Amino acid sequence: MASGTNAFDVLMRRKSTSGAKRKACGGGKRELKKQKQKQLFLDLGQTDLGQRTCKKCGFLYINGVEADDKEHTRFCKGNKANVHISGWNDERVHMKKGSSRILEVRGNDAASHVKKLLQIKRMIEDALGFIEEEEFLERNHYIYLENDIVVGCACVESVNTAYPFSYDNEIVAIDKSKPMDVHVGISHIWVHSNSRRKGIAKLLLNIVRQKFMYGMTISLAHCAFSQPTKDGVLFGQNYCAPHPMLVYT
């Protein structure tokens, strides 16, 4: 992993680039803040007036309401920068539920798959910083899709040794005098800003533990994380509990 990269975009204190008060997820659902006054609409014969979900971007909006139409247009235009995977004949599908699925993609897969993987890499880099391409392609990538749109990714690798650590003043101090055996290292985990707080990161890691090693589920005690942020420590400790969170270099 390149130095200076952050392994926990899902935990970063980063505001959505959209700046919108209302957000849409790939599944086309969003929560509307309760208003003290009920908004009324005039039906002047519009045939398409009413609530709808855009099939392209998943945005839920009130069609015929100028503010909603403008917000949808802005969001849909920006959504074109997202990575879409409509379906490959030889997908490694590890989970499928409704409009969601989790795929595994590797650096030695078909060229068309690797092309998509590098597009995902650029999205991760926008949030976490530069990642060496060679190192990135050596890892296994578990990709969460909602309506064929990539909204999450866990980048993992084979790791044999990790260490306990202490965290003070935003500094991770690794105790290398106490090496621990592990089976998998989580190098990066990223979730799209519109899809956070939905348990996607946890679900991705659960699939990693089930599928990374053939014929066995990796225990929480044998998972390790790259050096995390303060929020990353909280996430890792909660995820690994009751086992201690381990860090690898």
C-alpha positions as CSV (number, residue, x, y, z in Angstrom):
1,M,0.0,0.0,0.0
2,A,1.3,3.4,-0.9
3,S,2.3,5.5,2.0
4,G,-0.1,8.2,3.1
5,T,-3.2,6.5,1.8
6,N,-6.2,6.2,3.9
7,A,-7.8,2.8,4.2
8,F,-11.2,3.9,5.4
9,D,-13.0,6.3,3.1
10,V,-16.2,5.1,4.5
11,L,-15.2,6.6,7.8
12,M,-13.7,9.8,6.5
13,R,-15.3,13.1,7.5
14,R,-15.9,14.1,4.0
15,K,-19.0,15.9,2.8
16,S,-20.7,14.7,-0.3
17,T,-19.5,16.5,-3.4
18,S,-23.0,17.1,-4.4
19,G,-23.7,19.5,-1.6
20,A,-27.4,18.5,-1.8
21,K,-29.5,18.3,1.3
22,R,-31.1,15.2,-0.1
23,K,-29.1,12.3,-1.4
24,A,-30.0,9.4,-3.6
25,C,-28.5,5.9,-3.5
26,G,-28.0,3.4,-6.3
27,G,-31.2,1.7,-5.2
28,G,-33.2,4.8,-5.8
29,K,-34.3,5.4,-2.3
30,R,-33.7,8.4,-0.2
31,E,-35.1,10.0,2.9
32,L,-36.9,13.3,2.8
33,K,-36.6,15.6,5.8
34,K,-39.9,16.2,7.6
35,Q,-41.2,19.7,6.9
36,K,-43.4,21.7,9.2
37,Q,-45.6,22.7,6.3
38,K,-47.0,20.4,3.7
39,Q,-46.0,21.2,0.2
40,L,-48.8,21.5,-2.3
41,F,-48.7,20.9,-6.0
42,L,-51.0,22.3,-8.7
43,D,-52.1,19.7,-11.2
44,L,-52.6,21.8,-14.4
45,G,-53.0,18.8,-16.6
46,Q,-49.4,17.6,-16.6
47,T,-49.4,13.9,-17.5
48,D,-46.1,13.2,-15.8
49,L,-46.6,15.1,-12.5
50,G,-45.7,13.1,-9.4
51,Q,-43.0,11.1,-7.6
52,R,-40.7,9.0,-9.7
53,T,-37.3,7.3,-9.6
54,C,-34.8,7.8,-12.4
55,K,-33.9,4.5,-14.0
56,K,-30.4,5.8,-14.9
57,C,-29.2,7.4,-11.7
58,G,-31.6,6.1,-9.0
59,F,-32.6,9.6,-7.9
60,L,-36.1,9.9,-6.3
61,Y,-37.7,13.2,-7.1
62,I,-41.0,15.0,-7.7
63,N,-41.4,15.3,-11.5
64,G,-42.9,18.7,-12.5
65,V,-41.5,20.5,-9.5
66,E,-38.8,22.9,-10.8
67,A,-36.5,22.6,-7.8
68,D,-36.6,18.8,-7.9
69,D,-36.2,18.7,-11.7
70,K,-33.1,20.8,-11.5
71,E,-31.6,18.8,-8.7
72,H,-32.3,15.6,-10.5
73,T,-30.7,16.9,-13.7
74,R,-27.6,18.0,-11.8
75,F,-27.4,14.6,-10.0
76,C,-28.0,12.5,-13.1
77,K,-25.3,14.4,-15.0
78,G,-22.8,13.9,-12.2
79,N,-23.7,10.3,-12.0
80,K,-22.3,9.6,-15.4
81,A,-18.8,9.7,-13.7
82,N,-19.7,6.6,-11.7
83,V,-18.6,3.2,-12.8
84,H,-21.3,0.9,-14.2
85,I,-21.0,-2.9,-14.6
86,S,-24.1,-4.1,-16.4
87,G,-23.1,-7.8,-16.2
88,W,-20.4,-10.1,-17.4
89,N,-20.9,-13.7,-18.5
90,D,-18.1,-14.8,-16.2
91,E,-18.8,-12.7,-13.1
92,R,-17.6,-14.0,-9.7
93,V,-20.9,-13.2,-7.9
94,H,-20.5,-13.7,-4.2
95,M,-23.8,-12.2,-3.2
96,K,-27.0,-11.2,-5.0
97,K,-30.0,-9.7,-3.3
98,G,-32.6,-7.6,-5.2
99,S,-30.8,-4.9,-7.2
100,S,-27.6,-5.4,-5.2
101,R,-24.7,-7.8,-5.8
102,I,-21.1,-8.3,-4.8
103,L,-18.5,-9.3,-7.4
104,E,-14.9,-10.2,-7.0
105,V,-12.5,-8.9,-9.6
106,R,-8.7,-9.6,-9.9
107,G,-5.9,-8.0,-11.7
108,N,-5.4,-11.0,-14.0
109,D,-9.0,-11.1,-15.2
110,A,-10.1,-10.3,-18.7
111,A,-8.9,-6.9,-20.0
112,S,-12.4,-5.5,-20.0
113,H,-12.7,-6.4,-16.3
114,V,-9.4,-4.8,-15.5
115,K,-10.4,-1.7,-17.3
116,K,-13.4,-1.3,-15.0
117,L,-11.2,-2.1,-12.0
118,L,-8.9,0.8,-12.9
119,Q,-11.9,3.1,-13.2
120,I,-12.8,2.1,-9.7
121,K,-9.2,2.7,-8.6
122,R,-9.5,6.3,-9.8
123,M,-12.7,6.8,-7.7
124,I,-10.9,5.4,-4.6
125,E,-7.9,7.6,-5.3
126,D,-10.2,10.7,-5.4
127,A,-11.0,10.0,-1.8
128,L,-7.9,8.2,-0.4
129,G,-5.0,9.4,-2.5
130,F,-2.7,7.8,-5.0
131,I,-2.4,4.0,-5.1
132,E,0.4,2.2,-7.0
133,E,-1.2,0.5,-9.9
134,E,1.0,-2.6,-9.7
135,E,0.2,-3.1,-6.0
136,F,-3.5,-2.4,-6.6
137,L,-3.8,-5.1,-9.3
138,E,-2.1,-7.7,-7.1
139,R,-5.0,-7.5,-4.7
140,N,-8.4,-9.0,-4.8
141,H,-11.3,-6.6,-5.1
142,Y,-14.8,-7.1,-3.7
143,I,-17.1,-4.7,-5.4
144,Y,-20.6,-3.8,-4.2
145,L,-23.1,-2.8,-7.0
146,E,-26.5,-1.3,-6.7
147,N,-28.5,-1.2,-9.9
148,D,-25.2,-2.0,-11.7
149,I,-23.5,1.1,-10.2
150,V,-20.4,0.6,-8.2
151,V,-21.0,2.0,-4.7
152,G,-18.4,0.2,-2.6
153,C,-15.1,-1.7,-2.8
154,A,-12.9,-3.6,-0.4
155,C,-9.3,-4.2,-1.6
156,V,-7.7,-7.1,0.2
157,E,-4.5,-9.1,0.1
158,S,-2.8,-12.1,1.7
159,V,-1.1,-11.2,4.9
160,N,0.5,-13.5,7.4
161,T,1.5,-11.3,10.3
162,A,-0.1,-8.3,12.0
163,Y,0.4,-6.5,15.3
164,P,-1.5,-5.0,18.2
165,F,-1.3,-1.2,18.4
166,S,-2.1,1.8,20.5
167,Y,-3.7,5.0,19.3
168,D,-2.9,8.4,20.8
169,N,-3.1,11.9,19.4
170,E,-4.1,10.5,16.0
171,I,-0.9,8.4,15.8
172,V,-0.9,4.6,15.5
173,A,1.9,3.0,17.5
174,I,2.4,-0.6,16.4
175,D,3.9,-3.0,18.9
176,K,6.0,-5.3,16.7
177,S,7.2,-7.2,19.7
178,K,3.9,-9.1,19.6
179,P,3.4,-10.5,16.1
180,M,0.1,-12.3,15.5
181,D,-0.9,-14.8,12.8
182,V,-3.5,-13.5,10.3
183,H,-4.9,-14.6,7.0
184,V,-6.1,-11.5,5.2
185,G,-5.3,-7.8,5.2
186,I,-7.8,-5.1,4.3
187,S,-5.8,-2.5,2.4
188,H,-8.6,-0.2,1.3
189,I,-12.3,0.0,1.9
190,W,-14.4,2.6,0.2
191,V,-18.1,3.4,0.0
192,H,-19.7,6.0,-2.2
193,S,-20.8,9.1,-0.2
194,N,-24.4,8.5,-1.2
195,S,-24.4,5.0,0.1
196,R,-22.8,5.3,3.5
197,R,-24.3,4.3,6.9
198,K,-26.1,1.3,5.3
199,G,-23.7,-1.4,6.5
200,I,-22.1,-1.8,3.1
201,A,-18.5,-1.8,4.4
202,K,-19.4,-4.5,7.0
203,L,-21.1,-6.6,4.4
204,L,-18.1,-6.4,2.1
205,L,-15.8,-7.5,4.8
206,N,-18.1,-10.4,5.8
207,I,-18.0,-11.6,2.2
208,V,-14.2,-11.2,2.2
209,R,-13.9,-13.4,5.2
210,Q,-16.2,-16.0,3.6
211,K,-14.6,-16.1,0.2
212,F,-11.0,-15.0,0.3
213,M,-9.7,-18.5,1.4
214,Y,-11.3,-21.5,-0.3
215,G,-13.2,-23.8,2.0
216,M,-13.1,-21.7,5.2
217,T,-14.4,-18.6,6.8
218,I,-11.7,-16.4,8.2
219,S,-12.3,-15.5,11.8
220,L,-12.3,-11.9,13.0
221,A,-9.2,-12.7,15.0
222,H,-7.3,-13.4,11.8
223,C,-8.2,-10.2,10.0
224,A,-5.8,-7.2,9.8
225,F,-6.2,-3.6,8.6
226,S,-3.7,-1.2,7.1
227,Q,-2.9,1.8,9.3
228,P,-6.3,3.4,10.1
229,T,-7.5,6.9,10.9
230,K,-9.1,7.7,14.3
231,D,-12.6,6.8,12.8
232,G,-11.0,3.8,11.2
233,V,-9.9,2.5,14.6
234,L,-13.4,2.8,15.9
235,F,-14.8,0.9,12.9
236,G,-12.2,-1.8,13.1
237,Q,-12.6,-2.3,16.8
238,N,-16.3,-2.5,16.5
239,Y,-16.1,-4.9,13.6
240,C,-13.5,-7.2,15.2
241,A,-15.0,-7.2,18.7
242,P,-14.6,-9.1,20.9
243,H,-11.2,-9.7,19.3
244,P,-8.6,-7.0,19.3
245,M,-8.1,-5.1,16.1
246,L,-4.8,-5.8,14.4
247,V,-2.7,-3.7,12.0
248,Y,-0.2,-4.7,9.3
249,T,2.4,-2.7,7.5
